[in-house]
Amino acid sequence: MSLSNNTYGFDRPFEPDPLAQRALPYLKEKLNLVDIGCGEGADSVFFAQQGLEVTALDNNNESLNRLKSYADDHGFSKITLENCNIIDYNYLKNYFDAASCLLVGCCMRRSEFEKMLQSVKATLKPNGIMIMSLRNYLDPTFVEYASSLDPIEPNTYYKPDDCCEIRYYIEKGRLKEVFHDFEVLYYFEGLAPDKYREVEEHGDSYIICRKIET
């Protein structure tokens, strides 16, 4: 565990998501980014290190306090923290140059994801970059839940002993479908290694796409 983890009490290694790193070439000349469901903020810090003004949104006050302490101590003045409900947050239209929402849409109901998605798409400026990932229908836990639990919504399960009480597993091809009006720059749908090596692999869907100027 790194010094930052010992010092600030981070639950997991403080390192950016691989999809955030993959998106970096598309973020050149971008000015501001919203990190939706930032958690402890490793991605927010990574984006701020690239010179972006970052608005970090989450409803976990403990995680935000850890991020604030880390950002203050390391001089990351370009990160603005907001404790909020990311589903109902007042996303300003055509405001952000980029948006990141990594493994967050899978921690809510399918209907809540669809609601949030419309606001997130609208908050991007023309040519804005969207970076998003969700667990998908290939994930081993989805296979387990589907065989033993009744869904509360399509592909959505209530599992209070999981890291998220509500789990939505996005359907085959759905992530690309919901961004049909964007230019897809990168897309992956399949089994991928777990970032923290806690399990062998997850079913994941990833997308990096650009809002088409109209």
C-alpha positions in Angstrom: 0.0 0.0 0.0 1.3 3.4 -0.9 2.2 6.2 1.6 -1.0 8.1 0.4 -3.1 5.2 1.4 -1.6 4.9 4.9 -1.7 8.7 5.4 -5.3 9.3 4.2 -7.0 6.0 4.9 -8.0 5.3 1.3 -9.9 2.0 1.1 -8.0 0.9 -2.1 -4.8 1.8 -3.9 -4.9 5.4 -5.0 -4.4 4.9 -8.7 -6.3 6.0 -11.8 -8.6 3.7 -13.7 -7.1 2.3 -16.9 -10.0 3.8 -18.9 -9.1 7.3 -17.6 -5.6 6.8 -18.7 -6.7 5.5 -22.1 -8.9 8.6 -22.6 -6.0 11.0 -22.1 -5.1 11.5 -25.8 -8.7 12.7 -26.4 -8.6 15.3 -23.6 -5.9 17.6 -25.1 -7.1 21.2 -25.1 -10.1 20.3 -22.9 -10.6 22.8 -20.1 -13.0 21.3 -17.6 -14.2 17.8 -16.6 -16.9 16.5 -14.3 -16.0 13.3 -12.5 -19.4 11.7 -11.7 -19.3 9.4 -8.7 -15.6 10.2 -8.0 -15.3 8.0 -4.9 -12.0 8.6 -3.2 -10.9 10.7 -6.2 -7.9 8.9 -7.8 -9.3 9.7 -11.2 -10.1 13.3 -10.3 -6.5 13.8 -9.2 -5.2 12.1 -12.4 -7.3 14.5 -14.5 -6.2 17.5 -12.5 -2.6 16.5 -13.0 -3.2 16.8 -16.8 -4.3 20.4 -16.3 -8.1 20.0 -16.3 -10.4 21.9 -14.0 -12.2 19.0 -12.3 -15.6 19.1 -10.6 -15.8 15.9 -8.5 -19.3 14.7 -7.5 -20.2 12.1 -4.9 -22.6 11.5 -2.1 -20.1 9.8 0.2 -18.9 12.5 2.6 -16.1 10.3 4.1 -14.6 9.7 0.6 -14.9 13.4 -0.2 -13.1 14.3 3.0 -10.2 12.0 2.2 -10.0 13.5 -1.3 -10.1 17.0 0.1 -7.3 16.3 2.5 -5.2 14.7 -0.2 -5.9 17.6 -2.7 -5.1 20.3 -0.1 -1.9 18.7 1.0 -0.7 18.2 -2.6 -1.8 21.5 -4.0 -4.6 20.4 -6.3 -6.5 23.6 -6.4 -8.1 22.7 -9.7 -10.5 20.1 -8.0 -13.9 21.3 -6.8 -15.8 18.9 -4.6 -19.6 18.6 -4.4 -21.5 16.3 -2.1 -24.6 15.5 -4.1 -27.0 12.9 -5.5 -25.5 12.3 -9.0 -28.8 11.2 -10.4 -30.7 14.4 -9.6 -27.8 16.8 -9.7 -28.4 20.0 -11.6 -26.1 19.3 -14.6 -25.8 22.6 -16.5 -26.4 22.2 -20.2 -23.4 22.5 -22.6 -21.1 23.3 -19.7 -18.3 20.6 -19.5 -15.6 19.8 -22.0 -15.5 16.2 -20.7 -17.3 13.9 -18.3 -16.1 10.7 -16.6 -18.4 8.2 -15.0 -16.5 5.0 -14.2 -18.2 2.0 -12.7 -20.9 4.2 -11.3 -24.0 3.5 -13.5 -23.9 -0.1 -12.3 -24.5 1.0 -8.7 -28.1 2.2 -9.2 -31.3 1.0 -10.8 -31.5 0.7 -14.5 -34.2 3.5 -14.6 -31.9 5.8 -12.6 -29.0 5.2 -14.9 -31.2 6.1 -17.9 -32.3 9.3 -16.1 -28.8 10.3 -15.2 -27.5 9.5 -18.7 -29.7 12.1 -20.4 -28.5 14.8 -18.0 -24.9 13.8 -18.5 -25.1 13.8 -22.3 -26.7 17.2 -22.2 -24.0 18.7 -19.9 -21.3 18.1 -22.5 -20.4 20.9 -24.9 -20.4 20.0 -28.6 -17.2 17.9 -29.2 -17.2 17.1 -25.5 -15.7 13.8 -24.5 -17.6 11.1 -22.6 -15.7 8.4 -20.6 -17.9 5.7 -19.1 -17.8 2.1 -17.9 -20.3 -0.3 -16.3 -20.3 -3.9 -15.2 -22.2 -5.9 -17.8 -24.2 -9.1 -18.5 -21.0 -11.2 -18.6 -20.0 -10.5 -15.1 -19.9 -13.6 -12.9 -21.9 -12.0 -10.2 -24.7 -11.2 -12.7 -24.8 -14.9 -13.7 -25.0 -15.7 -10.0 -27.7 -13.2 -9.2 -29.8 -14.0 -12.3 -29.9 -17.7 -11.2 -30.8 -17.0 -7.6 -32.5 -13.6 -7.2 -35.6 -11.9 -8.6 -34.7 -8.6 -10.4 -36.2 -5.4 -9.1 -35.9 -3.9 -12.7 -34.4 -5.4 -15.8 -30.8 -6.6 -15.1 -31.1 -4.9 -11.7 -30.7 -6.6 -8.3 -30.9 -5.7 -4.7 -27.9 -7.2 -2.8 -27.3 -5.4 0.5 -24.1 -7.4 1.3 -22.5 -6.2 -2.0 -20.3 -3.1 -2.3 -23.4 -1.4 -3.8 -26.8 -2.3 -2.5 -28.3 -2.0 -6.0 -26.5 -3.6 -9.0 -27.4 -2.9 -12.6 -25.6 -5.0 -15.2 -25.8 -3.3 -18.6 -27.2 -5.4 -21.5 -25.3 -6.6 -24.5 -24.5 -3.7 -26.9 -26.5 -1.2 -24.7 -23.6 1.2 -23.9 -22.9 1.8 -27.5 -26.6 2.0 -28.3 -27.2 4.8 -25.7 -24.4 6.8 -27.3 -25.7 6.3 -30.9 -25.7 10.1 -31.4 -22.0 10.4 -30.4 -18.8 9.5 -32.3 -17.4 6.4 -30.7 -13.6 6.7 -30.3 -13.1 3.5 -28.2 -15.4 0.7 -27.2 -14.9 -2.6 -25.3 -17.4 -5.2 -24.2 -16.2 -8.4 -22.6 -14.3 -9.9 -19.7 -11.5 -7.8 -18.3 -9.1 -8.2 -15.4 -10.1 -6.7 -12.1 -8.3 -3.4 -11.5 -7.5 -4.2 -7.9 -6.9 -7.9 -8.5 -9.5 -8.8 -5.9 -11.1 -11.3 -8.3 -9.8 -12.7 -11.6 -12.1 -10.8 -14.0 -15.3 -8.8 -14.4 -17.8 -8.4 -17.3 -17.3 -4.8 -18.3 -18.5 -2.4 -21.0 -16.3 0.7 -21.7 -16.8 3.6 -24.0 -15.0 6.8 -24.9 -17.0 9.0 -27.3 -17.3 12.5 -28.6 -20.5 14.6 -28.7 -21.2 15.4 -32.3 -21.5 19.2 -33.0 -24.9 20.0 -34.5 
